[in-house]
Amino acid sequence: MKQKEILLFGATGQIGRNLIRKLSKNNYKITAVTRNIHKAGYVLKTQANPGYLNLVELKTFNYSKINELMKNCNICINLIGILYENRKNQFKIIHSDLPNMLSKIAKQNNIERFIHLSALGIENAQDSEYAKSKLDGEDKIKINFKNYLILKPSIVYSVDDKFTTNFMSLLSKLPIMPLYYNGSTKFSPIHVNDLVNIIYELIERKNDNLVLECIGPEVFSFKEIIQMLLKSINKKRLLLPLPLPLAKLSAKILQILPNPLLTEDQLRLLKYDNCKTHIYKNNFDIGLVSLRKFKSEIDKYSYNWRSGGQFSKNLN
C-alpha cells in the first residue's frame, strides 16, 4: 500500500502521541507540527516507526507555511485545543480562527480529508466562552471544507491524561473534595486507545461530512467518578457539595493560578452533561464500539497514588 501523508496538529497531547503510534504502525507517514521541535522531539520520536515521523516547527500559525505543508499531505488532522485562556481571545484564536484557516487551506489544496477534534455536550452551553468558540470552529469547517470529519469526545482518559491523574493527585492530599452542582453532571469517559481506534477506522472507511460523538461504554456522574477514583487509590475523603456562590468564588480565586484547577468558564460548563446528546450519531451507532471500562483501566495505573505505590494492594 502506498504511504498516505498525514499533517498533524496537536501531536504532543495524549491523543496525538497514541495516534502517531497507531498510524505509523499501519503505513501512514506523519508530519507533526509543533511550536518547539526540541521539546516535541524528545516526546515524539519514540512514538513512530523509523522513517514515518517528520517534525516541523512553527512558532505561529503562518498561512503560507501551513499552505506549503498542506500541499504534501493527503489528510490533515487538528487536535489542538485548550481548557482555559492565558490571555484574552485565546479560545477564539485556537478553537475558531485556527480551524477556519486550516479548513480553508485544506480546500485550497484539495486534500482528501480534514479531521477536527471538538468537544461533546457543548451545544447548549451558550454561557461558556469555551463552548461557543468550539461550536464556531465547527460551523466554519462545515462551510469551508466538504469532506470534513468532526469528532466530539467526552472525557478522554489514560495514564497520560490531565483528568484522572490530576484528581487522584488531589484526592491523595486533600481531606475534603468539593462537588460542584452536587456532583450530578454526567460523563461518558472514553479511553484514549478507543478514541484513537475510532479515528483510525474512520480514516480507513473514508467517512465524509460526518459529525460524530465519541463516547465510552458507560455513563457516570461526576460524584461517581470521584468515588471510583477514591476506591482505586484506597482513600476515603469527605465529598462536600459546594453552594453555587462559594463555587463561583473558588473558581474566581483558582483561575489566577498559572495552571488553574478551575476557572469561572469551566464552572459554567460543568452545568451541562457530557454524554451522548442524540443530536449527532455516536461511535456505537456506526459500529465502532469502545470496549474499555473506566474502573478496570484506572486500576492499572492508580497505584501511583496509593500508599506504598507499586507494592500496594487494591483493597477495594
Order of alpha helices (4+ residues) and beta strands (2+ residues): beta-alpha-beta-alpha-beta-alpha-beta-alpha-beta-alpha-beta-beta-alpha-beta-beta-beta-alpha-beta-beta-alpha-beta-alpha-alpha-beta-alpha
